[in-house]
Amino acid sequence: MLNVSGNNLDSITDLECLTQLSHFMAIDNQLNDMKELAHVLGSWFFLTRLDLMGNPLCHRAKYRDRVIVMAKRLGKSCHVLHDVQN
């Protein structure tokens, strides 16, 4: 589990190496890049919980659906918490 909430992060690329990560919380940061998120999620094979509430990317069209599709590509069922309803 990693909680980086409230750190004003605009990128999580440096966290890609945490391949054993199962829970990731990044509430209230500045994450906005869906392509970067997809790339990083591709390295987190064991991720089961993801909370990105309060980030600009949460306001994108079909944000939750896109994240679920990314997680399914990993062969895991990822629970996306605190999503913004479109």
HTML snippet that shows the backbone in 3Dmol.js (N, CA, C, O; Angstrom):
<script src="https://3Dmol.org/build/3Dmol-min.js"></script>
<div id="view" style="width:600px;height:400px;position:relative"></div>
<script>
const pdb = `
ATOM      1  N   MET A   1       0.839  -1.174   0.000  1.00  0.00           N
ATOM      2  CA  MET A   1       0.000   0.000   0.000  1.00  0.00           C
ATOM      3  C   MET A   1       0.887   1.240   0.000  1.00  0.00           C
ATOM      4  O   MET A   1       1.876   1.334   0.728  1.00  0.00           O
ATOM      5  N   LEU A   2       0.493   2.183  -0.843  1.00  0.00           N
ATOM      6  CA  LEU A   2       1.211   3.457  -0.875  1.00  0.00           C
ATOM      7  C   LEU A   2       0.196   4.577  -0.880  1.00  0.00           C
ATOM      8  O   LEU A   2      -0.723   4.592  -1.699  1.00  0.00           O
ATOM      9  N   ASN A   3       0.363   5.519   0.039  1.00  0.00           N
ATOM     10  CA  ASN A   3      -0.514   6.683   0.125  1.00  0.00           C
ATOM     11  C   ASN A   3       0.333   7.936  -0.105  1.00  0.00           C
ATOM     12  O   ASN A   3       1.156   8.305   0.733  1.00  0.00           O
ATOM     13  N   VAL A   4       0.117   8.585  -1.253  1.00  0.00           N
ATOM     14  CA  VAL A   4       0.837   9.815  -1.587  1.00  0.00           C
ATOM     15  C   VAL A   4      -0.145  10.988  -1.677  1.00  0.00           C
ATOM     16  O   VAL A   4       0.103  11.959  -2.391  1.00  0.00           O
ATOM     17  N   SER A   5      -1.234  10.890  -0.964  1.00  0.00           N
ATOM     18  CA  SER A   5      -2.284  11.906  -1.013  1.00  0.00           C
ATOM     19  C   SER A   5      -1.791  13.255  -0.525  1.00  0.00           C
ATOM     20  O   SER A   5      -0.986  13.350   0.402  1.00  0.00           O
ATOM     21  N   GLY A   6      -2.301  14.305  -1.178  1.00  0.00           N
ATOM     22  CA  GLY A   6      -2.022  15.666  -0.745  1.00  0.00           C
ATOM     23  C   GLY A   6      -0.599  16.130  -0.934  1.00  0.00           C
ATOM     24  O   GLY A   6      -0.145  17.010  -0.203  1.00  0.00           O
ATOM     25  N   ASN A   7       0.123  15.573  -1.888  1.00  0.00           N
ATOM     26  CA  ASN A   7       1.515  15.946  -2.112  1.00  0.00           C
ATOM     27  C   ASN A   7       1.727  16.803  -3.356  1.00  0.00           C
ATOM     28  O   ASN A   7       2.867  17.041  -3.755  1.00  0.00           O
ATOM     29  N   ASN A   8       0.640  17.268  -3.974  1.00  0.00           N
ATOM     30  CA  ASN A   8       0.720  18.132  -5.146  1.00  0.00           C
ATOM     31  C   ASN A   8       1.468  17.469  -6.308  1.00  0.00           C
ATOM     32  O   ASN A   8       2.114  18.155  -7.101  1.00  0.00           O
ATOM     33  N   LEU A   9       1.384  16.144  -6.410  1.00  0.00           N
ATOM     34  CA  LEU A   9       2.070  15.404  -7.472  1.00  0.00           C
ATOM     35  C   LEU A   9       1.381  15.634  -8.807  1.00  0.00           C
ATOM     36  O   LEU A   9       0.153  15.619  -8.890  1.00  0.00           O
ATOM     37  N   ASP A  10       2.175  15.845  -9.852  1.00  0.00           N
ATOM     38  CA  ASP A  10       1.611  15.939 -11.198  1.00  0.00           C
ATOM     39  C   ASP A  10       2.060  14.768 -12.064  1.00  0.00           C
ATOM     40  O   ASP A  10       1.717  14.697 -13.244  1.00  0.00           O
ATOM     41  N   SER A  11       2.825  13.853 -11.478  1.00  0.00           N
ATOM     42  CA  SER A  11       3.298  12.678 -12.194  1.00  0.00           C
ATOM     43  C   SER A  11       3.540  11.540 -11.210  1.00  0.00           C
ATOM     44  O   SER A  11       3.951  11.756 -10.070  1.00  0.00           O
ATOM     45  N   ILE A  12       3.272  10.312 -11.682  1.00  0.00           N
ATOM     46  CA  ILE A  12       3.574   9.124 -10.867  1.00  0.00           C
ATOM     47  C   ILE A  12       4.533   8.192 -11.604  1.00  0.00           C
ATOM     48  O   ILE A  12       4.704   7.036 -11.216  1.00  0.00           O
ATOM     49  N   THR A  13       5.143   8.687 -12.645  1.00  0.00           N
ATOM     50  CA  THR A  13       6.064   7.882 -13.449  1.00  0.00           C
ATOM     51  C   THR A  13       7.171   7.254 -12.609  1.00  0.00           C
ATOM     52  O   THR A  13       7.534   6.099 -12.832  1.00  0.00           O
ATOM     53  N   ASP A  14       7.708   7.993 -11.654  1.00  0.00           N
ATOM     54  CA  ASP A  14       8.796   7.471 -10.825  1.00  0.00           C
ATOM     55  C   ASP A  14       8.362   6.320  -9.930  1.00  0.00           C
ATOM     56  O   ASP A  14       9.209   5.620  -9.375  1.00  0.00           O
ATOM     57  N   LEU A  15       7.059   6.111  -9.779  1.00  0.00           N
ATOM     58  CA  LEU A  15       6.539   5.035  -8.931  1.00  0.00           C
ATOM     59  C   LEU A  15       6.314   3.741  -9.706  1.00  0.00           C
ATOM     60  O   LEU A  15       5.944   2.722  -9.123  1.00  0.00           O
ATOM     61  N   GLU A  16       6.532   3.781 -10.995  1.00  0.00           N
ATOM     62  CA  GLU A  16       6.310   2.628 -11.862  1.00  0.00           C
ATOM     63  C   GLU A  16       7.079   1.385 -11.402  1.00  0.00           C
ATOM     64  O   GLU A  16       6.622   0.260 -11.607  1.00  0.00           O
ATOM     65  N   CYS A  17       8.212   1.581 -10.799  1.00  0.00           N
ATOM     66  CA  CYS A  17       9.065   0.465 -10.364  1.00  0.00           C
ATOM     67  C   CYS A  17       8.479  -0.313  -9.184  1.00  0.00           C
ATOM     68  O   CYS A  17       9.004  -1.367  -8.825  1.00  0.00           O
ATOM     69  N   LEU A  18       7.413   0.183  -8.582  1.00  0.00           N
ATOM     70  CA  LEU A  18       6.801  -0.482  -7.433  1.00  0.00           C
ATOM     71  C   LEU A  18       5.841  -1.577  -7.913  1.00  0.00           C
ATOM     72  O   LEU A  18       4.629  -1.488  -7.722  1.00  0.00           O
ATOM     73  N   THR A  19       6.400  -2.584  -8.526  1.00  0.00           N
ATOM     74  CA  THR A  19       5.615  -3.597  -9.234  1.00  0.00           C
ATOM     75  C   THR A  19       4.778  -4.493  -8.321  1.00  0.00           C
ATOM     76  O   THR A  19       3.874  -5.173  -8.808  1.00  0.00           O
ATOM     77  N   GLN A  20       5.046  -4.514  -7.032  1.00  0.00           N
ATOM     78  CA  GLN A  20       4.287  -5.342  -6.097  1.00  0.00           C
ATOM     79  C   GLN A  20       3.141  -4.586  -5.423  1.00  0.00           C
ATOM     80  O   GLN A  20       2.468  -5.125  -4.545  1.00  0.00           O
ATOM     81  N   LEU A  21       2.928  -3.359  -5.829  1.00  0.00           N
ATOM     82  CA  LEU A  21       1.927  -2.497  -5.207  1.00  0.00           C
ATOM     83  C   LEU A  21       0.520  -3.068  -5.358  1.00  0.00           C
ATOM     84  O   LEU A  21       0.116  -3.455  -6.455  1.00  0.00           O
ATOM     85  N   SER A  22      -0.226  -3.119  -4.252  1.00  0.00           N
ATOM     86  CA  SER A  22      -1.592  -3.649  -4.297  1.00  0.00           C
ATOM     87  C   SER A  22      -2.643  -2.562  -4.071  1.00  0.00           C
ATOM     88  O   SER A  22      -3.753  -2.664  -4.594  1.00  0.00           O
ATOM     89  N   HIS A  23      -2.314  -1.535  -3.308  1.00  0.00           N
ATOM     90  CA  HIS A  23      -3.226  -0.418  -3.059  1.00  0.00           C
ATOM     91  C   HIS A  23      -2.479   0.885  -3.326  1.00  0.00           C
ATOM     92  O   HIS A  23      -1.346   1.063  -2.880  1.00  0.00           O
ATOM     93  N   PHE A  24      -3.122   1.788  -4.054  1.00  0.00           N
ATOM     94  CA  PHE A  24      -2.496   3.079  -4.337  1.00  0.00           C
ATOM     95  C   PHE A  24      -3.500   4.188  -4.098  1.00  0.00           C
ATOM     96  O   PHE A  24      -4.578   4.209  -4.693  1.00  0.00           O
ATOM     97  N   MET A  25      -3.137   5.109  -3.221  1.00  0.00           N
ATOM     98  CA  MET A  25      -3.977   6.260  -2.906  1.00  0.00           C
ATOM     99  C   MET A  25      -3.205   7.523  -3.263  1.00  0.00           C
ATOM    100  O   MET A  25      -2.108   7.765  -2.758  1.00  0.00           O
ATOM    101  N   ALA A  26      -3.797   8.318  -4.138  1.00  0.00           N
ATOM    102  CA  ALA A  26      -3.173   9.583  -4.555  1.00  0.00           C
ATOM    103  C   ALA A  26      -4.238  10.675  -4.588  1.00  0.00           C
ATOM    104  O   ALA A  26      -4.405  11.364  -5.594  1.00  0.00           O
ATOM    105  N   ILE A  27      -4.949  10.821  -3.484  1.00  0.00           N
ATOM    106  CA  ILE A  27      -6.043  11.789  -3.366  1.00  0.00           C
ATOM    107  C   ILE A  27      -5.476  13.202  -3.329  1.00  0.00           C
ATOM    108  O   ILE A  27      -4.419  13.448  -2.748  1.00  0.00           O
ATOM    109  N   ASP A  28      -6.206  14.139  -3.967  1.00  0.00           N
ATOM    110  CA  ASP A  28      -5.875  15.569  -3.913  1.00  0.00           C
ATOM    111  C   ASP A  28      -4.454  15.886  -4.358  1.00  0.00           C
ATOM    112  O   ASP A  28      -3.693  16.534  -3.639  1.00  0.00           O
ATOM    113  N   ASN A  29      -4.111  15.423  -5.544  1.00  0.00           N
ATOM    114  CA  ASN A  29      -2.858  15.797  -6.187  1.00  0.00           C
ATOM    115  C   ASN A  29      -3.190  16.535  -7.477  1.00  0.00           C
ATOM    116  O   ASN A  29      -4.295  17.061  -7.611  1.00  0.00           O
ATOM    117  N   GLN A  30      -2.277  16.586  -8.414  1.00  0.00           N
ATOM    118  CA  GLN A  30      -2.473  17.297  -9.678  1.00  0.00           C
ATOM    119  C   GLN A  30      -2.336  16.360 -10.877  1.00  0.00           C
ATOM    120  O   GLN A  30      -1.901  16.788 -11.946  1.00  0.00           O
ATOM    121  N   LEU A  31      -2.698  15.096 -10.714  1.00  0.00           N
ATOM    122  CA  LEU A  31      -2.561  14.115 -11.782  1.00  0.00           C
ATOM    123  C   LEU A  31      -3.573  14.405 -12.886  1.00  0.00           C
ATOM    124  O   LEU A  31      -4.768  14.546 -12.626  1.00  0.00           O
ATOM    125  N   ASN A  32      -3.075  14.493 -14.129  1.00  0.00           N
ATOM    126  CA  ASN A  32      -3.927  14.892 -15.248  1.00  0.00           C
ATOM    127  C   ASN A  32      -3.695  14.074 -16.512  1.00  0.00           C
ATOM    128  O   ASN A  32      -4.438  14.234 -17.480  1.00  0.00           O
ATOM    129  N   ASP A  33      -2.707  13.216 -16.535  1.00  0.00           N
ATOM    130  CA  ASP A  33      -2.297  12.533 -17.759  1.00  0.00           C
ATOM    131  C   ASP A  33      -2.784  11.080 -17.766  1.00  0.00           C
ATOM    132  O   ASP A  33      -2.222  10.226 -17.079  1.00  0.00           O
ATOM    133  N   MET A  34      -3.837  10.808 -18.552  1.00  0.00           N
ATOM    134  CA  MET A  34      -4.390   9.459 -18.629  1.00  0.00           C
ATOM    135  C   MET A  34      -3.404   8.481 -19.276  1.00  0.00           C
ATOM    136  O   MET A  34      -3.361   7.312 -18.893  1.00  0.00           O
ATOM    137  N   LYS A  35      -2.618   8.942 -20.244  1.00  0.00           N
ATOM    138  CA  LYS A  35      -1.641   8.064 -20.890  1.00  0.00           C
ATOM    139  C   LYS A  35      -0.577   7.622 -19.899  1.00  0.00           C
ATOM    140  O   LYS A  35      -0.172   6.459 -19.884  1.00  0.00           O
ATOM    141  N   GLU A  36      -0.127   8.559 -19.072  1.00  0.00           N
ATOM    142  CA  GLU A  36       0.859   8.200 -18.043  1.00  0.00           C
ATOM    143  C   GLU A  36       0.255   7.205 -17.067  1.00  0.00           C
ATOM    144  O   GLU A  36       0.903   6.226 -16.697  1.00  0.00           O
ATOM    145  N   LEU A  37      -0.977   7.446 -16.651  1.00  0.00           N
ATOM    146  CA  LEU A  37      -1.636   6.526 -15.728  1.00  0.00           C
ATOM    147  C   LEU A  37      -1.722   5.131 -16.333  1.00  0.00           C
ATOM    148  O   LEU A  37      -1.447   4.141 -15.655  1.00  0.00           O
ATOM    149  N   ALA A  38      -2.100   5.048 -17.598  1.00  0.00           N
ATOM    150  CA  ALA A  38      -2.193   3.753 -18.276  1.00  0.00           C
ATOM    151  C   ALA A  38      -0.843   3.051 -18.291  1.00  0.00           C
ATOM    152  O   ALA A  38      -0.760   1.846 -18.055  1.00  0.00           O
ATOM    153  N   HIS A  39       0.204   3.799 -18.567  1.00  0.00           N
ATOM    154  CA  HIS A  39       1.548   3.217 -18.615  1.00  0.00           C
ATOM    155  C   HIS A  39       1.956   2.672 -17.244  1.00  0.00           C
ATOM    156  O   HIS A  39       2.474   1.560 -17.144  1.00  0.00           O
ATOM    157  N   VAL A  40       1.722   3.456 -16.197  1.00  0.00           N
ATOM    158  CA  VAL A  40       2.105   3.035 -14.845  1.00  0.00           C
ATOM    159  C   VAL A  40       1.253   1.846 -14.399  1.00  0.00           C
ATOM    160  O   VAL A  40       1.776   0.893 -13.821  1.00  0.00           O
ATOM    161  N   LEU A  41      -0.046   1.894 -14.662  1.00  0.00           N
ATOM    162  CA  LEU A  41      -0.910   0.765 -14.295  1.00  0.00           C
ATOM    163  C   LEU A  41      -0.457  -0.522 -14.980  1.00  0.00           C
ATOM    164  O   LEU A  41      -0.651  -1.617 -14.452  1.00  0.00           O
ATOM    165  N   GLY A  42       0.137  -0.385 -16.137  1.00  0.00           N
ATOM    166  CA  GLY A  42       0.654  -1.550 -16.850  1.00  0.00           C
ATOM    167  C   GLY A  42       1.783  -2.246 -16.126  1.00  0.00           C
ATOM    168  O   GLY A  42       2.091  -3.399 -16.430  1.00  0.00           O
ATOM    169  N   SER A  43       2.409  -1.573 -15.174  1.00  0.00           N
ATOM    170  CA  SER A  43       3.499  -2.164 -14.383  1.00  0.00           C
ATOM    171  C   SER A  43       3.032  -2.683 -13.034  1.00  0.00           C
ATOM    172  O   SER A  43       3.746  -3.434 -12.368  1.00  0.00           O
ATOM    173  N   TRP A  44       1.840  -2.284 -12.636  1.00  0.00           N
ATOM    174  CA  TRP A  44       1.328  -2.669 -11.321  1.00  0.00           C
ATOM    175  C   TRP A  44       0.384  -3.863 -11.459  1.00  0.00           C
ATOM    176  O   TRP A  44      -0.837  -3.708 -11.411  1.00  0.00           O
ATOM    177  N   PHE A  45       0.943  -5.023 -11.627  1.00  0.00           N
ATOM    178  CA  PHE A  45       0.182  -6.243 -11.881  1.00  0.00           C
ATOM    179  C   PHE A  45      -0.679  -6.685 -10.705  1.00  0.00           C
ATOM    180  O   PHE A  45      -1.664  -7.395 -10.904  1.00  0.00           O
ATOM    181  N   PHE A  46      -0.335  -6.288  -9.496  1.00  0.00           N
ATOM    182  CA  PHE A  46      -1.045  -6.744  -8.311  1.00  0.00           C
ATOM    183  C   PHE A  46      -1.999  -5.700  -7.745  1.00  0.00           C
ATOM    184  O   PHE A  46      -2.572  -5.909  -6.676  1.00  0.00           O
ATOM    185  N   LEU A  47      -2.179  -4.597  -8.432  1.00  0.00           N
ATOM    186  CA  LEU A  47      -3.035  -3.510  -7.953  1.00  0.00           C
ATOM    187  C   LEU A  47      -4.487  -3.966  -7.868  1.00  0.00           C
ATOM    188  O   LEU A  47      -5.046  -4.469  -8.842  1.00  0.00           O
ATOM    189  N   THR A  48      -5.092  -3.785  -6.693  1.00  0.00           N
ATOM    190  CA  THR A  48      -6.502  -4.123  -6.504  1.00  0.00           C
ATOM    191  C   THR A  48      -7.336  -2.929  -6.057  1.00  0.00           C
ATOM    192  O   THR A  48      -8.559  -2.948  -6.188  1.00  0.00           O
ATOM    193  N   ARG A  49      -6.698  -1.904  -5.539  1.00  0.00           N
ATOM    194  CA  ARG A  49      -7.435  -0.697  -5.115  1.00  0.00           C
ATOM    195  C   ARG A  49      -6.700   0.541  -5.594  1.00  0.00           C
ATOM    196  O   ARG A  49      -5.476   0.644  -5.512  1.00  0.00           O
ATOM    197  N   LEU A  50      -7.493   1.475  -6.096  1.00  0.00           N
ATOM    198  CA  LEU A  50      -6.940   2.713  -6.643  1.00  0.00           C
ATOM    199  C   LEU A  50      -7.857   3.858  -6.258  1.00  0.00           C
ATOM    200  O   LEU A  50      -9.058   3.797  -6.523  1.00  0.00           O
ATOM    201  N   ASP A  51      -7.321   4.900  -5.640  1.00  0.00           N
ATOM    202  CA  ASP A  51      -8.105   6.066  -5.249  1.00  0.00           C
ATOM    203  C   ASP A  51      -7.399   7.318  -5.743  1.00  0.00           C
ATOM    204  O   ASP A  51      -6.323   7.669  -5.258  1.00  0.00           O
ATOM    205  N   LEU A  52      -8.010   7.986  -6.707  1.00  0.00           N
ATOM    206  CA  LEU A  52      -7.438   9.191  -7.312  1.00  0.00           C
ATOM    207  C   LEU A  52      -8.341  10.406  -7.131  1.00  0.00           C
ATOM    208  O   LEU A  52      -8.197  11.391  -7.856  1.00  0.00           O
ATOM    209  N   MET A  53      -9.258  10.356  -6.188  1.00  0.00           N
ATOM    210  CA  MET A  53     -10.197  11.455  -5.958  1.00  0.00           C
ATOM    211  C   MET A  53      -9.462  12.790  -5.808  1.00  0.00           C
ATOM    212  O   MET A  53      -8.398  12.859  -5.193  1.00  0.00           O
ATOM    213  N   GLY A  54     -10.038  13.833  -6.371  1.00  0.00           N
ATOM    214  CA  GLY A  54      -9.468  15.163  -6.208  1.00  0.00           C
ATOM    215  C   GLY A  54      -8.355  15.504  -7.175  1.00  0.00           C
ATOM    216  O   GLY A  54      -7.661  16.503  -6.988  1.00  0.00           O
ATOM    217  N   ASN A  55      -8.171  14.697  -8.204  1.00  0.00           N
ATOM    218  CA  ASN A  55      -7.180  14.982  -9.242  1.00  0.00           C
ATOM    219  C   ASN A  55      -7.897  15.468 -10.502  1.00  0.00           C
ATOM    220  O   ASN A  55      -9.022  15.045 -10.769  1.00  0.00           O
ATOM    221  N   PRO A  56      -7.265  16.348 -11.277  1.00  0.00           N
ATOM    222  CA  PRO A  56      -7.901  16.847 -12.498  1.00  0.00           C
ATOM    223  C   PRO A  56      -8.339  15.741 -13.456  1.00  0.00           C
ATOM    224  O   PRO A  56      -9.353  15.901 -14.136  1.00  0.00           O
ATOM    225  N   LEU A  57      -7.617  14.632 -13.532  1.00  0.00           N
ATOM    226  CA  LEU A  57      -8.004  13.577 -14.477  1.00  0.00           C
ATOM    227  C   LEU A  57      -9.343  12.939 -14.117  1.00  0.00           C
ATOM    228  O   LEU A  57      -9.975  12.316 -14.970  1.00  0.00           O
ATOM    229  N   CYS A  58      -9.782  13.082 -12.878  1.00  0.00           N
ATOM    230  CA  CYS A  58     -11.080  12.534 -12.471  1.00  0.00           C
ATOM    231  C   CYS A  58     -12.249  13.237 -13.153  1.00  0.00           C
ATOM    232  O   CYS A  58     -13.354  12.696 -13.209  1.00  0.00           O
ATOM    233  N   HIS A  59     -12.012  14.418 -13.662  1.00  0.00           N
ATOM    234  CA  HIS A  59     -13.070  15.191 -14.302  1.00  0.00           C
ATOM    235  C   HIS A  59     -13.169  14.929 -15.797  1.00  0.00           C
ATOM    236  O   HIS A  59     -14.027  15.501 -16.469  1.00  0.00           O
ATOM    237  N   ARG A  60     -12.319  14.090 -16.314  1.00  0.00           N
ATOM    238  CA  ARG A  60     -12.350  13.758 -17.742  1.00  0.00           C
ATOM    239  C   ARG A  60     -13.537  12.857 -18.058  1.00  0.00           C
ATOM    240  O   ARG A  60     -14.006  12.095 -17.212  1.00  0.00           O
ATOM    241  N   ALA A  61     -14.000  12.963 -19.276  1.00  0.00           N
ATOM    242  CA  ALA A  61     -15.124  12.145 -19.717  1.00  0.00           C
ATOM    243  C   ALA A  61     -14.789  10.667 -19.570  1.00  0.00           C
ATOM    244  O   ALA A  61     -13.723  10.211 -19.983  1.00  0.00           O
ATOM    245  N   LYS A  62     -15.713   9.935 -18.978  1.00  0.00           N
ATOM    246  CA  LYS A  62     -15.592   8.480 -18.816  1.00  0.00           C
ATOM    247  C   LYS A  62     -14.320   8.061 -18.080  1.00  0.00           C
ATOM    248  O   LYS A  62     -13.773   6.991 -18.345  1.00  0.00           O
ATOM    249  N   TYR A  63     -13.860   8.886 -17.175  1.00  0.00           N
ATOM    250  CA  TYR A  63     -12.651   8.599 -16.390  1.00  0.00           C
ATOM    251  C   TYR A  63     -12.701   7.211 -15.748  1.00  0.00           C
ATOM    252  O   TYR A  63     -11.785   6.407 -15.920  1.00  0.00           O
ATOM    253  N   ARG A  64     -13.778   6.939 -15.010  1.00  0.00           N
ATOM    254  CA  ARG A  64     -13.862   5.675 -14.284  1.00  0.00           C
ATOM    255  C   ARG A  64     -13.855   4.492 -15.247  1.00  0.00           C
ATOM    256  O   ARG A  64     -13.157   3.505 -15.012  1.00  0.00           O
ATOM    257  N   ASP A  65     -14.616   4.584 -16.314  1.00  0.00           N
ATOM    258  CA  ASP A  65     -14.655   3.500 -17.302  1.00  0.00           C
ATOM    259  C   ASP A  65     -13.278   3.244 -17.901  1.00  0.00           C
ATOM    260  O   ASP A  65     -12.876   2.094 -18.076  1.00  0.00           O
ATOM    261  N   ARG A  66     -12.563   4.309 -18.212  1.00  0.00           N
ATOM    262  CA  ARG A  66     -11.236   4.167 -18.810  1.00  0.00           C
ATOM    263  C   ARG A  66     -10.264   3.491 -17.845  1.00  0.00           C
ATOM    264  O   ARG A  66      -9.469   2.645 -18.256  1.00  0.00           O
ATOM    265  N   VAL A  67     -10.326   3.858 -16.572  1.00  0.00           N
ATOM    266  CA  VAL A  67      -9.427   3.256 -15.579  1.00  0.00           C
ATOM    267  C   VAL A  67      -9.752   1.773 -15.404  1.00  0.00           C
ATOM    268  O   VAL A  67      -8.844   0.950 -15.288  1.00  0.00           O
ATOM    269  N   ILE A  68     -11.031   1.430 -15.385  1.00  0.00           N
ATOM    270  CA  ILE A  68     -11.416   0.024 -15.247  1.00  0.00           C
ATOM    271  C   ILE A  68     -10.913  -0.788 -16.435  1.00  0.00           C
ATOM    272  O   ILE A  68     -10.434  -1.908 -16.259  1.00  0.00           O
ATOM    273  N   VAL A  69     -11.015  -0.237 -17.635  1.00  0.00           N
ATOM    274  CA  VAL A  69     -10.503  -0.926 -18.820  1.00  0.00           C
ATOM    275  C   VAL A  69      -8.993  -1.127 -18.700  1.00  0.00           C
ATOM    276  O   VAL A  69      -8.484  -2.197 -19.034  1.00  0.00           O
ATOM    277  N   MET A  70      -8.276  -0.113 -18.230  1.00  0.00           N
ATOM    278  CA  MET A  70      -6.825  -0.235 -18.049  1.00  0.00           C
ATOM    279  C   MET A  70      -6.508  -1.360 -17.074  1.00  0.00           C
ATOM    280  O   MET A  70      -5.596  -2.152 -17.312  1.00  0.00           O
ATOM    281  N   ALA A  71      -7.254  -1.433 -15.981  1.00  0.00           N
ATOM    282  CA  ALA A  71      -7.008  -2.454 -14.973  1.00  0.00           C
ATOM    283  C   ALA A  71      -7.323  -3.840 -15.524  1.00  0.00           C
ATOM    284  O   ALA A  71      -6.613  -4.797 -15.215  1.00  0.00           O
ATOM    285  N   LYS A  72      -8.364  -3.965 -16.327  1.00  0.00           N
ATOM    286  CA  LYS A  72      -8.716  -5.263 -16.891  1.00  0.00           C
ATOM    287  C   LYS A  72      -7.641  -5.764 -17.843  1.00  0.00           C
ATOM    288  O   LYS A  72      -7.454  -6.972 -17.983  1.00  0.00           O
ATOM    289  N   ARG A  73      -6.948  -4.869 -18.485  1.00  0.00           N
ATOM    290  CA  ARG A  73      -5.842  -5.269 -19.354  1.00  0.00           C
ATOM    291  C   ARG A  73      -4.763  -5.980 -18.557  1.00  0.00           C
ATOM    292  O   ARG A  73      -4.001  -6.779 -19.101  1.00  0.00           O
ATOM    293  N   LEU A  74      -4.704  -5.688 -17.280  1.00  0.00           N
ATOM    294  CA  LEU A  74      -3.719  -6.334 -16.413  1.00  0.00           C
ATOM    295  C   LEU A  74      -4.184  -7.711 -15.971  1.00  0.00           C
ATOM    296  O   LEU A  74      -3.416  -8.465 -15.372  1.00  0.00           O
ATOM    297  N   GLY A  75      -5.418  -8.038 -16.258  1.00  0.00           N
ATOM    298  CA  GLY A  75      -5.956  -9.316 -15.815  1.00  0.00           C
ATOM    299  C   GLY A  75      -6.392  -9.288 -14.368  1.00  0.00           C
ATOM    300  O   GLY A  75      -6.569 -10.342 -13.757  1.00  0.00           O
ATOM    301  N   LYS A  76      -6.567  -8.114 -13.811  1.00  0.00           N
ATOM    302  CA  LYS A  76      -6.987  -7.948 -12.427  1.00  0.00           C
ATOM    303  C   LYS A  76      -8.288  -7.168 -12.390  1.00  0.00           C
ATOM    304  O   LYS A  76      -8.601  -6.418 -13.315  1.00  0.00           O
ATOM    305  N   SER A  77      -9.031  -7.348 -11.332  1.00  0.00           N
ATOM    306  CA  SER A  77     -10.225  -6.543 -11.101  1.00  0.00           C
ATOM    307  C   SER A  77      -9.816  -5.444 -10.136  1.00  0.00           C
ATOM    308  O   SER A  77      -9.628  -5.690  -8.945  1.00  0.00           O
ATOM    309  N   CYS A  78      -9.681  -4.258 -10.643  1.00  0.00           N
ATOM    310  CA  CYS A  78      -9.218  -3.134  -9.836  1.00  0.00           C
ATOM    311  C   CYS A  78     -10.427  -2.343  -9.335  1.00  0.00           C
ATOM    312  O   CYS A  78     -11.276  -1.934 -10.127  1.00  0.00           O
ATOM    313  N   HIS A  79     -10.501  -2.135  -8.051  1.00  0.00           N
ATOM    314  CA  HIS A  79     -11.584  -1.369  -7.448  1.00  0.00           C
ATOM    315  C   HIS A  79     -11.187   0.105  -7.459  1.00  0.00           C
ATOM    316  O   HIS A  79     -10.228   0.501  -6.796  1.00  0.00           O
ATOM    317  N   VAL A  80     -11.926   0.912  -8.214  1.00  0.00           N
ATOM    318  CA  VAL A  80     -11.655   2.340  -8.319  1.00  0.00           C
ATOM    319  C   VAL A  80     -12.539   3.047  -7.311  1.00  0.00           C
ATOM    320  O   VAL A  80     -13.764   3.034  -7.432  1.00  0.00           O
ATOM    321  N   LEU A  81     -11.923   3.660  -6.321  1.00  0.00           N
ATOM    322  CA  LEU A  81     -12.651   4.336  -5.253  1.00  0.00           C
ATOM    323  C   LEU A  81     -12.869   5.811  -5.562  1.00  0.00           C
ATOM    324  O   LEU A  81     -12.091   6.436  -6.283  1.00  0.00           O
ATOM    325  N   HIS A  82     -13.931   6.344  -5.005  1.00  0.00           N
ATOM    326  CA  HIS A  82     -14.184   7.784  -5.036  1.00  0.00           C
ATOM    327  C   HIS A  82     -14.115   8.387  -6.420  1.00  0.00           C
ATOM    328  O   HIS A  82     -13.470   9.417  -6.616  1.00  0.00           O
ATOM    329  N   ASP A  83     -14.759   7.773  -7.366  1.00  0.00           N
ATOM    330  CA  ASP A  83     -14.756   8.306  -8.718  1.00  0.00           C
ATOM    331  C   ASP A  83     -15.758   9.446  -8.825  1.00  0.00           C
ATOM    332  O   ASP A  83     -16.690   9.547  -8.028  1.00  0.00           O
ATOM    333  N   VAL A  84     -15.555  10.299  -9.819  1.00  0.00           N
ATOM    334  CA  VAL A  84     -16.465  11.390 -10.119  1.00  0.00           C
ATOM    335  C   VAL A  84     -17.534  10.844 -11.057  1.00  0.00           C
ATOM    336  O   VAL A  84     -17.203  10.228 -12.071  1.00  0.00           O
ATOM    337  N   GLN A  85     -18.778  11.052 -10.747  1.00  0.00           N
ATOM    338  CA  GLN A  85     -19.855  10.593 -11.619  1.00  0.00           C
ATOM    339  C   GLN A  85     -19.971  11.533 -12.799  1.00  0.00           C
ATOM    340  O   GLN A  85     -20.019  12.750 -12.625  1.00  0.00           O
ATOM    341  N   ASN A  86     -20.016  10.971 -14.017  1.00  0.00           N
ATOM    342  CA  ASN A  86     -20.161  11.776 -15.231  1.00  0.00           C
ATOM    343  C   ASN A  86     -21.611  11.956 -15.579  1.00  0.00           C
ATOM    344  O   ASN A  86     -21.931  12.608 -16.573  1.00  0.00           O
TER     345      ASN A  86
END
`;
const viewer = $3Dmol.createViewer("view");
viewer.addModel(pdb, "pdb");
viewer.setStyle({}, {cartoon: {color: "spectrum"}});
viewer.zoomTo();
viewer.render();
</script>
